[in-house]
């Protein structure tokens, strides 16, 4: 038992030490946008991809979602893009099976939307994403 506590404490302290070293300098916005260059128009260097994964667990419920996104940096402070949403939900309203043993709800939801992101500082942005 004592050995498990030591291992967990060692892992936690290692993670804290790693995080403190990672914050050693001010992070800059990582992008490839440049004010320099010839002409205007579409530049593939300004494209970026990203997304998120969501998991939800509760009593007799499960949810998983995937949200890939593709964006474009218009300038140093403005990004725009599109996002696609895929979500699966499962609910068992009567887990005991007393009232209705065959009752369960499963649904697959999909959709899309656009997003805009404004950088006020290199490390601070506000985003709007209607879907």
N, CA, C and O atoms as a MOPAC input file, in Angstrom:
PM7 MOZYME 1SCF
protein

 N      0.81900 1    -1.18800 1     0.00000 1
 C      0.00000 1     0.00000 1     0.00000 1
 C      0.86100 1     1.24900 1     0.00000 1
 O      0.58800 1     2.19800 1    -0.73400 1
 N      1.89600 1     1.24800 1     0.82000 1
 C      2.77900 1     2.40200 1     0.90700 1
 C      3.53300 1     2.61500 1    -0.40500 1
 O      3.82600 1     3.74700 1    -0.79000 1
 N      3.84300 1     1.50500 1    -1.08700 1
 C      4.56100 1     1.61100 1    -2.34800 1
 C      3.69700 1     2.28200 1    -3.41800 1
 O      4.20700 1     3.06400 1    -4.22100 1
 N      2.39300 1     1.98500 1    -3.43700 1
 C      1.49500 1     2.61000 1    -4.40200 1
 C      1.42700 1     4.11600 1    -4.16800 1
 O      1.47200 1     4.89600 1    -5.11900 1
 N      1.32000 1     4.52000 1    -2.92300 1
 C      1.26400 1     5.95100 1    -2.61300 1
 C      2.54000 1     6.65200 1    -3.06300 1
 O      2.49100 1     7.76900 1    -3.57700 1
 N      3.67800 1     5.99800 1    -2.87000 1
 C      4.95700 1     6.57400 1    -3.28000 1
 C      5.00600 1     6.73700 1    -4.80300 1
 O      5.46800 1     7.76000 1    -5.30800 1
 N      4.52900 1     5.72600 1    -5.52500 1
 C      4.54900 1     5.79000 1    -6.99400 1
 C      3.62400 1     6.90400 1    -7.48400 1
 O      4.00100 1     7.67600 1    -8.36500 1
 N      2.41900 1     6.99300 1    -6.92200 1
 C      1.47700 1     8.04100 1    -7.32500 1
 C      2.04700 1     9.41600 1    -7.00600 1
 O      1.95100 1    10.32700 1    -7.82800 1
 N      2.63400 1     9.58000 1    -5.83500 1
 C      3.23600 1    10.86300 1    -5.45200 1
 C      4.39400 1    11.22300 1    -6.37400 1
 O      4.53400 1    12.38400 1    -6.75900 1
 N      5.21600 1    10.26100 1    -6.73000 1
 C      6.34400 1    10.50600 1    -7.63400 1
 C      5.84700 1    10.94500 1    -9.01400 1
 O      6.40100 1    11.87200 1    -9.60400 1
 N      4.82000 1    10.29300 1    -9.52200 1
 C      4.27100 1    10.65700 1   -10.83500 1
 C      3.69100 1    12.06700 1   -10.79400 1
 O      3.91300 1    12.85500 1   -11.71300 1
 N      2.94900 1    12.38700 1    -9.73800 1
 C      2.35600 1    13.72400 1    -9.61800 1
 C      3.42700 1    14.80300 1    -9.53900 1
 O      3.31300 1    15.83500 1   -10.20000 1
 N      4.45500 1    14.58200 1    -8.74800 1
 C      5.53500 1    15.56400 1    -8.62600 1
 C      6.29700 1    15.72300 1    -9.94300 1
 O      6.71100 1    16.83000 1   -10.28800 1
 N      6.48000 1    14.64300 1   -10.66700 1
 C      7.14500 1    14.72200 1   -11.97600 1
 C      6.31200 1    15.54400 1   -12.95300 1
 O      6.85800 1    16.33700 1   -13.71900 1
 N      4.98900 1    15.35800 1   -12.93000 1
 C      4.12200 1    16.13000 1   -13.81600 1
 C      4.14000 1    17.61000 1   -13.45300 1
 O      4.16100 1    18.46100 1   -14.34300 1
 N      4.13300 1    17.93000 1   -12.16700 1
 C      4.18500 1    19.33100 1   -11.74000 1
 C      5.51600 1    19.95500 1   -12.14900 1
 O      5.55000 1    21.09100 1   -12.62200 1
 N      6.60200 1    19.22500 1   -11.97100 1
 C      7.91700 1    19.74200 1   -12.35800 1
 C      7.97800 1    19.97900 1   -13.86800 1
 O      8.52300 1    20.98900 1   -14.31400 1
 N      7.43200 1    19.06900 1   -14.64400 1
 C      7.42100 1    19.24600 1   -16.09800 1
 C      6.59700 1    20.44200 1   -16.51800 1
 O      6.98600 1    21.17400 1   -17.42800 1
 N      5.46900 1    20.65100 1   -15.87200 1
 C      4.61300 1    21.79600 1   -16.19800 1
 C      5.29000 1    23.10900 1   -15.82100 1
 O      5.15500 1    24.10400 1   -16.53300 1
 N      6.00900 1    23.11600 1   -14.71900 1
 C      6.66800 1    24.36000 1   -14.31700 1
 C      7.81600 1    24.71400 1   -15.25900 1
 O      8.07100 1    25.89300 1   -15.50300 1
 N      8.49600 1    23.72900 1   -15.77900 1
 C      9.55500 1    23.99400 1   -16.75400 1
 C      8.94300 1    24.45300 1   -18.07200 1
 O      9.51100 1    25.30100 1   -18.76100 1
 N      7.78700 1    23.89500 1   -18.42400 1
 C      7.13900 1    24.27300 1   -19.68000 1
 C      6.69400 1    25.72500 1   -19.66400 1
 O      6.56800 1    26.33600 1   -20.72500 1
 N      6.45300 1    26.29300 1   -18.48700 1
 C      5.99900 1    27.68100 1   -18.37700 1
 C      7.16000 1    28.64200 1   -18.15300 1
 O      6.95400 1    29.75700 1   -17.67400 1
 N      8.35700 1    28.23100 1   -18.48800 1
 C      9.55900 1    29.01900 1   -18.23800 1
 C      9.57300 1    30.33100 1   -19.01700 1
 O     10.09700 1    31.33000 1   -18.52400 1
 N      9.01300 1    30.34700 1   -20.20700 1
 C      9.01500 1    31.57300 1   -21.00700 1
 C      7.60800 1    31.84200 1   -21.51700 1
 O      6.74400 1    30.96600 1   -21.50700 1
 N      7.40200 1    33.05900 1   -21.95800 1
 C      6.09100 1    33.46100 1   -22.46600 1
 C      5.81700 1    32.74700 1   -23.78000 1
 O      6.61700 1    32.84400 1   -24.71000 1
 N      4.69800 1    32.02800 1   -23.87600 1
 C      4.41600 1    31.32600 1   -25.12100 1
 C      4.02300 1    32.30400 1   -26.22200 1
 O      3.32000 1    33.28400 1   -25.97400 1
 N      4.47300 1    32.03300 1   -27.41400 1
 C      4.08600 1    32.84300 1   -28.56300 1
 C      3.03600 1    32.10600 1   -29.36100 1
 O      2.93800 1    30.88100 1   -29.28300 1
 N      2.27000 1    32.81900 1   -30.10500 1
 C      1.26500 1    32.17700 1   -30.94300 1
 C      1.97200 1    31.43400 1   -32.05100 1
 O      2.77300 1    32.00700 1   -32.79100 1
 N      1.67500 1    30.16600 1   -32.16000 1
 C      2.31000 1    29.33800 1   -33.17500 1
 C      1.45400 1    29.39300 1   -34.43600 1
 O      0.38300 1    28.79100 1   -34.50800 1
 N      1.93800 1    30.10900 1   -35.39800 1
 C      1.26700 1    30.12100 1   -36.68700 1
 C      2.29100 1    30.42100 1   -37.76700 1
 O      3.42900 1    30.79300 1   -37.48100 1
 N      1.87600 1    30.25600 1   -38.98500 1
 C      2.79300 1    30.48600 1   -40.09700 1
 C      2.43700 1    31.74200 1   -40.86500 1
 O      2.97900 1    31.98900 1   -41.94200 1
 N      1.52500 1    32.54000 1   -40.31800 1
 C      1.12200 1    33.75100 1   -41.01800 1
 C      2.28700 1    34.72500 1   -41.07100 1
 O      3.01900 1    34.88900 1   -40.09400 1
 N      2.44900 1    35.35400 1   -42.19400 1
 C      3.50700 1    36.33400 1   -42.35700 1
 C      2.96800 1    37.53500 1   -43.11900 1
 O      2.25200 1    37.38800 1   -44.11000 1
 N      3.32300 1    38.73000 1   -42.64100 1
 C      2.93600 1    39.94300 1   -43.35500 1
 C      3.78800 1    40.13400 1   -44.60100 1
 O      3.44800 1    40.91200 1   -45.49200 1
 N      4.88000 1    39.42500 1   -44.64400 1
 C      5.76700 1    39.52900 1   -45.79500 1
 C      5.28200 1    38.57300 1   -46.87600 1
 O      4.51000 1    37.65800 1   -46.59000 1
 N      5.70200 1    38.76500 1   -48.05300 1
 C      5.32000 1    37.86500 1   -49.13000 1
 C      4.84300 1    38.65200 1   -50.33000 1
 O      4.62100 1    39.86100 1   -50.26800 1
 N      4.69400 1    37.93900 1   -51.40400 1
 C      4.29100 1    38.58600 1   -52.63800 1
 C      2.80400 1    38.47100 1   -52.82800 1
 O      2.24700 1    37.37600 1   -52.75500 1
 N      2.16500 1    39.56700 1   -53.06700 1
 C      0.75500 1    39.58700 1   -53.43200 1
 C     -0.18500 1    39.15200 1   -52.32800 1
 O      0.20500 1    38.93700 1   -51.18000 1
 N     -1.43100 1    39.03200 1   -52.72300 1
 C     -2.46700 1    38.58200 1   -51.80700 1
 C     -3.07300 1    37.31000 1   -52.36000 1
 O     -2.67300 1    36.82000 1   -53.41600 1
 N     -4.03400 1    36.78800 1   -51.64000 1
 C     -4.69800 1    35.57800 1   -52.09900 1
 C     -4.47100 1    34.43400 1   -51.14000 1
 O     -3.91700 1    34.60900 1   -50.05500 1
 N     -4.90700 1    33.26200 1   -51.55600 1
 C     -4.82900 1    32.06800 1   -50.71400 1
 C     -3.39100 1    31.58900 1   -50.56500 1
 O     -2.66100 1    31.46200 1   -51.54800 1
 N     -2.99500 1    31.32600 1   -49.31900 1
 C     -1.66800 1    30.76200 1   -49.04100 1
 C     -1.85600 1    29.53300 1   -48.18000 1
 O     -2.44300 1    29.61200 1   -47.10100 1
 N     -1.36200 1    28.39500 1   -48.64700 1
 C     -1.57600 1    27.15400 1   -47.90900 1
 C     -0.83400 1    27.13400 1   -46.57700 1
 O     -1.16100 1    26.31800 1   -45.71400 1
 N      0.15300 1    28.00700 1   -46.38300 1
 C      0.86300 1    28.08100 1   -45.10400 1
 C     -0.04100 1    28.59400 1   -43.98000 1
 O      0.25000 1    28.37500 1   -42.80400 1
 N     -1.12700 1    29.27100 1   -44.32900 1
 C     -2.03000 1    29.83600 1   -43.32700 1
 C     -3.13000 1    28.86900 1   -42.89200 1
 O     -3.91500 1    29.19500 1   -42.00200 1
 N     -3.19800 1    27.69400 1   -43.49900 1
 C     -4.17800 1    26.68200 1   -43.12400 1
 C     -3.76100 1    25.98800 1   -41.83300 1
 O     -2.56900 1    25.81400 1   -41.57900 1
 N     -4.73000 1    25.59200 1   -41.02200 1
 C     -4.44700 1    24.76600 1   -39.85300 1
 C     -5.60800 1    23.81800 1   -39.61500 1
 O     -6.73900 1    24.08700 1   -40.01800 1
 N     -5.31700 1    22.70700 1   -38.95700 1
 C     -6.34000 1    21.73900 1   -38.60200 1
 C     -6.29700 1    21.52400 1   -37.09300 1
 O     -5.27300 1    21.75900 1   -36.45100 1
 N     -7.39200 1    21.08500 1   -36.54800 1
 C     -7.46700 1    20.82100 1   -35.11200 1
 C     -8.76100 1    20.11200 1   -34.81200 1
 O     -9.37300 1    19.50200 1   -35.68800 1
 N     -9.16500 1    20.19800 1   -33.58200 1
 C    -10.41500 1    19.57200 1   -33.19400 1
 C    -10.42500 1    19.21100 1   -31.73000 1
 O     -9.54600 1    19.59900 1   -30.96000 1
 N    -11.44900 1    18.45400 1   -31.36600 1
 C    -11.57700 1    18.03900 1   -29.97500 1
 C    -12.28400 1    16.68800 1   -29.91200 1
 O    -12.94600 1    16.25000 1   -30.85200 1
 N    -12.11000 1    16.06200 1   -28.77000 1
 C    -12.75700 1    14.79700 1   -28.47500 1
 C    -13.44400 1    14.94400 1   -27.13500 1
 O    -12.83300 1    15.40900 1   -26.17200 1
 N    -14.70000 1    14.55500 1   -27.05900 1
 C    -15.43000 1    14.66100 1   -25.80100 1
 C    -15.95400 1    13.31500 1   -25.35700 1
 O    -16.48900 1    12.55000 1   -26.15900 1
 N    -15.79800 1    13.02200 1   -24.06400 1
 C    -16.31300 1    11.79500 1   -23.47800 1
 C    -17.15000 1    12.15900 1   -22.26500 1
 O    -16.76600 1    13.02700 1   -21.48000 1
 N    -18.28100 1    11.50800 1   -22.10800 1
 C    -19.12900 1    11.75600 1   -20.95400 1
 C    -19.65000 1    10.45900 1   -20.37700 1
 O    -20.15400 1     9.59800 1   -21.09900 1
 N    -19.52400 1    10.32700 1   -19.06400 1
 C    -20.00300 1     9.15100 1   -18.36000 1
 C    -20.86900 1     9.60300 1   -17.19400 1
 O    -20.53300 1    10.55900 1   -16.49500 1
 N    -21.96100 1     8.92600 1   -16.99300 1
 C    -22.82000 1     9.17800 1   -15.84400 1
 C    -23.55000 1     7.87600 1   -15.53200 1
 O    -23.36100 1     6.86800 1   -16.21200 1
 N    -24.37000 1     7.90800 1   -14.51400 1
 C    -25.12900 1     6.71900 1   -14.16800 1
 C    -26.03900 1     6.34500 1   -15.32700 1
 O    -26.98600 1     7.06600 1   -15.64100 1
 N    -25.75300 1     5.23500 1   -15.95000 1
 C    -26.56400 1     4.69400 1   -17.04600 1
 C    -26.58200 1     5.57700 1   -18.28100 1
 O    -27.53300 1     5.52100 1   -19.06000 1
 N    -25.54700 1     6.39600 1   -18.47700 1
 C    -25.43900 1     7.24400 1   -19.65900 1
 C    -24.01300 1     7.20800 1   -20.19600 1
 O    -23.05400 1     7.03500 1   -19.44500 1
 N    -23.89500 1     7.37400 1   -21.49900 1
 C    -22.58500 1     7.42200 1   -22.14800 1
 C    -22.67900 1     8.36900 1   -23.33600 1
 O    -23.68500 1     8.38900 1   -24.04500 1
 N    -21.63500 1     9.14800 1   -23.54500 1
 C    -21.60100 1    10.07800 1   -24.66600 1
 C    -20.16200 1    10.19300 1   -25.16800 1
 O    -19.22100 1    10.26800 1   -24.37700 1
 N    -20.00500 1    10.20500 1   -26.48000 1
 C    -18.69400 1    10.41500 1   -27.08700 1
 C    -18.89400 1    11.33100 1   -28.29600 1
 O    -19.84300 1    11.16600 1   -29.06300 1
 N    -17.98800 1    12.29500 1   -28.45500 1
 C    -18.10700 1    13.24100 1   -29.56000 1
 C    -16.76200 1    13.53200 1   -30.18700 1
 O    -15.73500 1    13.52700 1   -29.50800 1
 N    -16.77000 1    13.78300 1   -31.46800 1
 C    -15.57200 1    14.12200 1   -32.23200 1
 C    -15.87900 1    15.38300 1   -33.02200 1
 O    -16.90900 1    15.45900 1   -33.69100 1
 N    -14.98900 1    16.38400 1   -32.95400 1
 C    -15.20700 1    17.67100 1   -33.60800 1
 C    -13.96400 1    18.11200 1   -34.37400 1
 O    -13.19800 1    18.92700 1   -33.86000 1
 N    -13.73800 1    17.60400 1   -35.58200 1
 C    -12.60400 1    18.08700 1   -36.37600 1
 C    -12.87800 1    19.48500 1   -36.92900 1
 O    -14.02300 1    19.83900 1   -37.21100 1
 N    -11.80600 1    20.27600 1   -37.08000 1
 C    -11.96800 1    21.62400 1   -37.62500 1
 C    -10.82500 1    21.94700 1   -38.58300 1
 O     -9.71200 1    21.44000 1   -38.44400 1
 N    -11.12500 1    22.79300 1   -39.54700 1
 C    -10.14600 1    23.30500 1   -40.50400 1
 C    -10.28000 1    24.81800 1   -40.48300 1
 O    -11.38400 1    25.35600 1   -40.56700 1
 N     -9.14100 1    25.50200 1   -40.37100 1
 C     -9.19200 1    26.95600 1   -40.29700 1
 C     -8.14700 1    27.62000 1   -41.16400 1
 O     -7.27100 1    26.97400 1   -41.73900 1
 N     -8.26900 1    28.93000 1   -41.23800 1
 C     -7.35200 1    29.73300 1   -42.04500 1
 C     -7.04600 1    31.01600 1   -41.28000 1
 O     -7.96000 1    31.68800 1   -40.80400 1
 N     -5.77600 1    31.35400 1   -41.16300 1
 C     -5.35800 1    32.59500 1   -40.50900 1
 C     -5.40100 1    33.73500 1   -41.51800 1
 O     -4.60300 1    33.78100 1   -42.45400 1
 N     -6.33900 1    34.65000 1   -41.31700 1
 C     -6.45800 1    35.79200 1   -42.22500 1
 C     -5.35900 1    36.81600 1   -41.97300 1
 O     -4.84900 1    37.42800 1   -42.91100 1
 N     -4.99400 1    37.00400 1   -40.70300 1
 C     -3.89200 1    37.88100 1   -40.32400 1
 C     -3.42600 1    37.44500 1   -38.93700 1
 O     -3.81300 1    36.37600 1   -38.46500 1
 N     -2.60100 1    38.26200 1   -38.27700 1
 C     -2.03500 1    37.86600 1   -36.98400 1
 C     -3.06500 1    37.77400 1   -35.87200 1
 O     -2.80400 1    37.12800 1   -34.85600 1
 N     -4.20600 1    38.38500 1   -36.02400 1
 C     -5.16500 1    38.41800 1   -34.93100 1
 C     -6.52400 1    37.80900 1   -35.25400 1
 O     -7.40600 1    37.81500 1   -34.39500 1
 N     -6.72700 1    37.28000 1   -36.47000 1
 C     -8.03300 1    36.74800 1   -36.85200 1
 C     -7.90800 1    35.42300 1   -37.60700 1
 O     -7.18900 1    35.31400 1   -38.60000 1
 N     -8.63700 1    34.41500 1   -37.09800 1
 C     -8.74200 1    33.11700 1   -37.75800 1
 C    -10.21000 1    32.83200 1   -38.03600 1
 O    -11.08200 1    33.22800 1   -37.26300 1
 N    -10.48300 1    32.14400 1   -39.13900 1
 C    -11.82800 1    31.69200 1   -39.46800 1
 C    -11.74300 1    30.24500 1   -39.92000 1
 O    -10.68600 1    29.77900 1   -40.34400 1
 N    -12.86900 1    29.53300 1   -39.82600 1
 C    -12.83900 1    28.14600 1   -40.26000 1
 C    -14.18000 1    27.46200 1   -40.16500 1
 O    -15.20300 1    28.08500 1   -39.88200 1
 N    -14.15300 1    26.15400 1   -40.41000 1
 C    -15.34700 1    25.31900 1   -40.38100 1
 C    -15.09600 1    24.12500 1   -39.47100 1
 O    -13.96900 1    23.65100 1   -39.32400 1
 N    -16.18000 1    23.65400 1   -38.86500 1
 C    -16.10200 1    22.52200 1   -37.94200 1
 C    -17.23400 1    21.54800 1   -38.26000 1
 O    -18.31700 1    21.95500 1   -38.67800 1
 N    -16.97000 1    20.25900 1   -38.05700 1
 C    -17.97100 1    19.20500 1   -38.23000 1
 C    -18.12100 1    18.51200 1   -36.87700 1
 O    -17.13000 1    18.30100 1   -36.17800 1
 N    -19.34500 1    18.15800 1   -36.50500 1
 C    -19.61100 1    17.53400 1   -35.21000 1
 C    -20.20700 1    16.14600 1   -35.40000 1
 O    -21.12800 1    15.95800 1   -36.19500 1
 N    -19.67700 1    15.18400 1   -34.67000 1
 C    -20.21400 1    13.83300 1   -34.62000 1
 C    -20.35700 1    13.46300 1   -33.14700 1
 O    -19.37400 1    13.48900 1   -32.40600 1
 N    -21.57300 1    13.11700 1   -32.71300 1
 C    -21.80400 1    12.77800 1   -31.31600 1
 C    -22.69100 1    11.54300 1   -31.22200 1
 O    -23.68000 1    11.41500 1   -31.94300 1
 N    -22.31800 1    10.63700 1   -30.32100 1
 C    -23.11600 1     9.43900 1   -30.04000 1
 C    -23.52300 1     9.48300 1   -28.57600 1
 O    -22.67800 1     9.66600 1   -27.70000 1
 N    -24.82100 1     9.31600 1   -28.30400 1
 C    -25.34900 1     9.29900 1   -26.93800 1
 C    -26.10800 1     8.00600 1   -26.70800 1
 O    -26.80500 1     7.51000 1   -27.59300 1
 N    -25.96100 1     7.46800 1   -25.50000 1
 C    -26.68400 1     6.27000 1   -25.10800 1
 C    -27.20200 1     6.46600 1   -23.68700 1
 O    -26.44400 1     6.83500 1   -22.79000 1
 N    -28.50700 1     6.21600 1   -23.48200 1
 C    -29.14100 1     6.38700 1   -22.17900 1
 C    -30.00500 1     5.16700 1   -21.90300 1
 O    -30.72500 1     4.68900 1   -22.77900 1
 N    -29.92400 1     4.67000 1   -20.67100 1
 C    -30.79700 1     3.59700 1   -20.21600 1
 C    -31.63300 1     4.14700 1   -19.06900 1
 O    -31.16200 1     4.18100 1   -17.93200 1
 N    -32.87800 1     4.58400 1   -19.34000 1
 C    -33.68300 1     5.21300 1   -18.29100 1
 C    -34.08700 1     4.26000 1   -17.17300 1
 O    -34.32200 1     4.69800 1   -16.04700 1
 N    -34.17000 1     2.97600 1   -17.46300 1
 C    -34.58900 1     2.00100 1   -16.45200 1
 C    -33.53100 1     0.90800 1   -16.34100 1
 O    -33.73400 1    -0.19200 1   -16.85500 1
 N    -32.39100 1     1.18800 1   -15.67400 1
 C    -31.31400 1     0.20100 1   -15.62500 1
 C    -31.67600 1    -1.05600 1   -14.84400 1
 O    -31.09300 1    -2.11500 1   -15.07400 1
 N    -32.62700 1    -0.95300 1   -13.92700 1
 C    -33.00200 1    -2.13000 1   -13.14500 1
 C    -33.82600 1    -3.10600 1   -13.97600 1
 O    -33.87800 1    -4.29600 1   -13.66600 1
 N    -34.47000 1    -2.61100 1   -15.02900 1
 C    -35.30600 1    -3.45900 1   -15.86400 1
 C    -36.63200 1    -3.79800 1   -15.22400 1
 O    -37.34100 1    -4.68400 1   -15.70200 1
 N    -36.97900 1    -3.11300 1   -14.15900 1
 C    -38.22100 1    -3.40500 1   -13.43600 1
 C    -39.45700 1    -3.01500 1   -14.24800 1
 O    -40.40400 1    -3.79400 1   -14.36000 1
 N    -39.44300 1    -1.79800 1   -14.81600 1
 C    -40.61000 1    -1.31900 1   -15.55800 1
 C    -40.60000 1    -1.77300 1   -17.00800 1
 O    -41.62300 1    -2.21100 1   -17.53500 1
 N    -39.45300 1    -1.66800 1   -17.64600 1
 C    -39.35100 1    -2.05900 1   -19.03800 1
 C    -37.91300 1    -2.48500 1   -19.31000 1
 O    -37.04000 1    -1.63000 1   -19.45900 1
 N    -37.65300 1    -3.77400 1   -19.37500 1
 C    -36.26600 1    -4.23300 1   -19.53900 1
 C    -35.65900 1    -3.91500 1   -20.90100 1
 O    -34.43700 1    -3.93000 1   -21.05000 1
 N    -36.49200 1    -3.63000 1   -21.89000 1
 C    -35.98800 1    -3.37800 1   -23.24100 1
 C    -35.84800 1    -1.89300 1   -23.55700 1
 O    -35.60200 1    -1.52900 1   -24.70700 1
 N    -35.99900 1    -1.03500 1   -22.55900 1
 C    -35.99700 1     0.40200 1   -22.80900 1
 C    -34.56600 1     0.94900 1   -22.80100 1
 O    -33.85500 1     0.83600 1   -21.80300 1
 N    -34.16200 1     1.53200 1   -23.90900 1
 C    -32.87700 1     2.25200 1   -24.00100 1
 C    -32.96900 1     3.20200 1   -25.18200 1
 O    -33.70800 1     2.96900 1   -26.13800 1
 N    -32.20500 1     4.27200 1   -25.09000 1
 C    -32.19700 1     5.27200 1   -26.14900 1
 C    -30.77500 1     5.45000 1   -26.64900 1
 O    -29.84400 1     5.64300 1   -25.86700 1
 N    -30.62400 1     5.38100 1   -27.95200 1
 C    -29.32300 1     5.59300 1   -28.58000 1
 C    -29.53200 1     6.55500 1   -29.73700 1
 O    -30.48600 1     6.42400 1   -30.50400 1
 N    -28.62400 1     7.52800 1   -29.85700 1
 C    -28.75900 1     8.48700 1   -30.94300 1
 C    -27.38200 1     8.89500 1   -31.46400 1
 O    -26.39800 1     8.95600 1   -30.72700 1
 N    -27.36000 1     9.16700 1   -32.74500 1
 C    -26.15800 1     9.66100 1   -33.40400 1
 C    -26.50200 1    11.03300 1   -33.97100 1
 O    -27.41800 1    11.16600 1   -34.78300 1
 N    -25.76600 1    12.04600 1   -33.53900 1
 C    -26.03800 1    13.42100 1   -33.95300 1
 C    -24.84500 1    13.92200 1   -34.76400 1
 O    -23.69300 1    13.70100 1   -34.38900 1
 N    -25.12300 1    14.58200 1   -35.85100 1
 C    -24.04500 1    15.17400 1   -36.63200 1
 C    -24.47900 1    16.56500 1   -37.07900 1
 O    -25.66800 1    16.86400 1   -37.18400 1
 N    -23.49800 1    17.39000 1   -37.33400 1
 C    -23.78600 1    18.75300 1   -37.75600 1
 C    -22.50700 1    19.46400 1   -38.14800 1
 O    -21.43400 1    18.86300 1   -38.21000 1
 N    -22.63700 1    20.72900 1   -38.40500 1
 C    -21.48100 1    21.51000 1   -38.80200 1
 C    -21.67500 1    22.96000 1   -38.43400 1
 O    -22.75000 1    23.37100 1   -37.99500 1
 N    -20.64400 1    23.71300 1   -38.61500 1
 C    -20.72000 1    25.12700 1   -38.30900 1
 C    -19.46200 1    25.86300 1   -38.71800 1
 O    -18.52600 1    25.28300 1   -39.26800 1
 N    -19.46300 1    27.13200 1   -38.44000 1
 C    -18.32500 1    28.00000 1   -38.72600 1
 C    -17.79400 1    28.55700 1   -37.41300 1
 O    -18.51500 1    28.59600 1   -36.41600 1
 N    -16.55000 1    28.98300 1   -37.40700 1
 C    -16.01000 1    29.61300 1   -36.21100 1
 C    -15.12700 1    30.79500 1   -36.59200 1
 O    -14.57600 1    30.86200 1   -37.69100 1
 N    -15.01400 1    31.70900 1   -35.66400 1
 C    -14.11600 1    32.84500 1   -35.78300 1
 C    -13.34400 1    32.98800 1   -34.48300 1
 O    -13.90100 1    32.77800 1   -33.40500 1
 N    -12.10300 1    33.33400 1   -34.57000 1
 C    -11.24200 1    33.43900 1   -33.40400 1
 C    -10.45900 1    34.74400 1   -33.49200 1
 O     -9.78000 1    34.99900 1   -34.48600 1
 N    -10.55400 1    35.56900 1   -32.44900 1
 C     -9.85500 1    36.85300 1   -32.39700 1
 C     -8.83200 1    36.79500 1   -31.26900 1
 O     -9.18200 1    36.52300 1   -30.12000 1
 N     -7.56600 1    37.05300 1   -31.59900 1
 C     -6.48200 1    37.05300 1   -30.61800 1
 C     -6.27800 1    38.47300 1   -30.10100 1
 O     -5.87600 1    39.36500 1   -30.84800 1
 N     -6.56200 1    38.67500 1   -28.80400 1
 C     -6.32300 1    39.97100 1   -28.17900 1
 C     -4.86700 1    40.10800 1   -27.75100 1
 O     -4.28400 1    41.18800 1   -27.83300 1
 N     -4.29200 1    39.00900 1   -27.29700 1
 C     -2.88100 1    38.89900 1   -26.92800 1
 C     -2.38300 1    37.59300 1   -27.52500 1
 O     -3.19800 1    36.75600 1   -27.91300 1
 N     -1.07100 1    37.38900 1   -27.61100 1
 C     -0.58700 1    36.13800 1   -28.20900 1
 C     -1.09100 1    34.88000 1   -27.48600 1
 O     -1.16600 1    33.81300 1   -28.09600 1
 N     -1.43000 1    34.98700 1   -26.22200 1
 C     -1.87300 1    33.83100 1   -25.45700 1
 C     -3.36600 1    33.88100 1   -25.09300 1
 O     -3.84800 1    33.00800 1   -24.37100 1
 N     -4.09600 1    34.88100 1   -25.57900 1
 C     -5.49100 1    35.05800 1   -25.19500 1
 C     -6.35200 1    35.30900 1   -26.42800 1
 O     -6.11000 1    36.24900 1   -27.18500 1
 N     -7.36300 1    34.45500 1   -26.62100 1
 C     -8.27300 1    34.66000 1   -27.74400 1
 C     -9.71300 1    34.43200 1   -27.31300 1
 O     -9.98400 1    33.77600 1   -26.30700 1
 N    -10.62300 1    34.98400 1   -28.09200 1
 C    -12.05500 1    34.77400 1   -27.91300 1
 C    -12.54700 1    34.13200 1   -29.18700 1
 O    -12.18600 1    34.54400 1   -30.28900 1
 N    -13.37100 1    33.12400 1   -29.02500 1
 C    -13.88000 1    32.41800 1   -30.20100 1
 C    -15.40300 1    32.39100 1   -30.19100 1
 O    -16.02000 1    32.34600 1   -29.12600 1
 N    -16.00400 1    32.41800 1   -31.36400 1
 C    -17.44700 1    32.24800 1   -31.54300 1
 C    -17.64300 1    31.11300 1   -32.51800 1
 O    -17.01600 1    31.06800 1   -33.57600 1
 N    -18.53700 1    30.17600 1   -32.14500 1
 C    -18.72600 1    28.99800 1   -32.97500 1
 C    -20.20600 1    28.61200 1   -33.00400 1
 O    -20.61600 1    27.68800 1   -32.30200 1
 N    -21.00700 1    29.30800 1   -33.80600 1
 C    -22.40000 1    28.89200 1   -33.94100 1
 C    -22.49300 1    27.59400 1   -34.73000 1
 O    -21.78000 1    27.39100 1   -35.71300 1
 N    -23.38300 1    26.72400 1   -34.27800 1
 C    -23.52900 1    25.42200 1   -34.95000 1
 C    -24.97600 1    25.11800 1   -35.21000 1
 O    -25.29500 1    24.06700 1   -35.76700 1

